[in-house]
Amino acid sequence: MSAPPPVDLEALNAVFSEKCTKSSNVCFNNSRIYEAGFQAKKEKNEDKTVFFESKLGLMAALFDGHHSEELSEYASQTLPALLCTRIETTLAEKGCSLGDAVTESFIKGIEIMIVRCYQTDWSDPKWHDQDEVWLILGWLREHPKFQRARYAVAGTTVLIAFVDNAKENIWVASLGDSDAWRKSLDGSTWDVTRLSDFHNGNNPKEVERLEREHPGEPPVIRYGRVLSDLAVTRALGNHQLKTPLPFARYILGAIWPTPFIPEFFNEEVVKLGHTNPPYISATPTVCHHSLKPGDILVLSSDGLAYELRNCLEEDKLLAVVSLAAATSMTSLPPRSTLWSVKLGHGFIASTEGDNPAERLIKNVCFGTNLEQMADAVKPSKQWDDISALVLFL
């Protein structure tokens, strides 16, 4: 049996570079912010990262799209600026604390993107005629109403962090299952903290919430997913799981390509007794934490956490921030040996001028293992997009 051909590292690096976007900036009183996104086995990367500076602080955001990149792209271009403006307006009009202004603006500013159905009788049989729907909404993406409807049909998670100018406080709003972490020096040791909540079918609190909101119905979470389909329990978009059933079935169902065809509502929703939407929430949870000089912040999409699925939860947390912050292999904690065993590869050392967010993705996905790298850049199976944002305060 002949030996497999040698792996060409230069060629693999070239392919990875084609599929990875990255950037670095110095901003916000000499803070350094790094972004990286790895497009897996999809036509387009559905993850988007962005940062936005305002006169009150810095906002960093990560959007992990599903059912297309349309909403994550749109939200990344519009939502951070809108929220920063809303924070400033709330602070000026109400004279409240910055924390209250940020929390209120996060919740109301994100919720306001919900589609409003007004008082239209969506059960009118005329809406069963897709030609009638298309006459109103259009049928090409060049039509503004059709594109707005696409934002309602597609979905995205939201993870937004706001750091005040003094770099003493951070507020993190979350819809979905992306992660925010902090590494902070406490004396001579590093303290690692999760900064965000997560909302999916594996969170018992979210399962309990949906049961409370839908008494008398069968379990909303089946096979770990909302109505056996969507992994996250909170998101922007996905209005077919939020709006009245006739609207979801006949109006949004005509906005092709739609993730939920009419048969889904017949077989998976109405037939099983799920007739009281919404089943997905657009209300974020907001967490506040204190910061210290020199803190390191990491925002990452759930694709990164999935690659760490064989590690203990405490190891996932420590691995993400340590691999992002490491300046040398000796600066990694002793437990990194265990991570290497679990992941099946060694870790790439930092080099002067490299991008910590990109290095984090590489070290979680394949590190120094060229066979794993080949499988990542030319996958034979489905891979999720992976994005990370690393901020050195």
HUDAUR-V446235 format. One record per run of one state. SS is the DSSP state (alpha for helix, beta for strand, coil for the rest). FROM is the first residue (numbers start at 1). LEN is the number of residues. If there is no record, write none. Layout:
SS | FROM | LEN
SS | FROM | LEN
//
This chain:
coil | 1 | 8
alpha | 9 | 11
beta | 20 | 8
coil | 28 | 3
beta | 31 | 8
coil | 39 | 8
beta | 47 | 7
coil | 54 | 3
beta | 57 | 10
coil | 67 | 3
alpha | 70 | 25
coil | 95 | 3
alpha | 98 | 14
coil | 112 | 13
alpha | 125 | 4
coil | 129 | 1
alpha | 130 | 8
coil | 138 | 6
alpha | 144 | 10
coil | 154 | 1
beta | 155 | 2
coil | 157 | 1
beta | 158 | 7
coil | 165 | 4
beta | 169 | 7
coil | 176 | 3
beta | 179 | 8
coil | 187 | 2
beta | 189 | 6
coil | 195 | 5
beta | 200 | 1
coil | 201 | 3
alpha | 204 | 10
coil | 214 | 7
beta | 221 | 2
coil | 223 | 2
beta | 225 | 2
coil | 227 | 3
beta | 230 | 1
coil | 231 | 1
beta | 232 | 1
coil | 233 | 1
beta | 234 | 1
coil | 235 | 1
beta | 236 | 2
coil | 238 | 1
alpha | 239 | 3
coil | 242 | 3
alpha | 245 | 10
coil | 255 | 7
alpha | 262 | 9
coil | 271 | 10
beta | 281 | 1
coil | 282 | 3
beta | 285 | 6
coil | 291 | 5
beta | 296 | 5
coil | 301 | 1
alpha | 302 | 6
coil | 308 | 5
alpha | 313 | 13
coil | 326 | 3
alpha | 329 | 3
coil | 332 | 4
alpha | 336 | 8
coil | 344 | 12
alpha | 356 | 10
coil | 366 | 4
alpha | 370 | 8
coil | 378 | 8
beta | 386 | 7
coil | 393 | 1
//
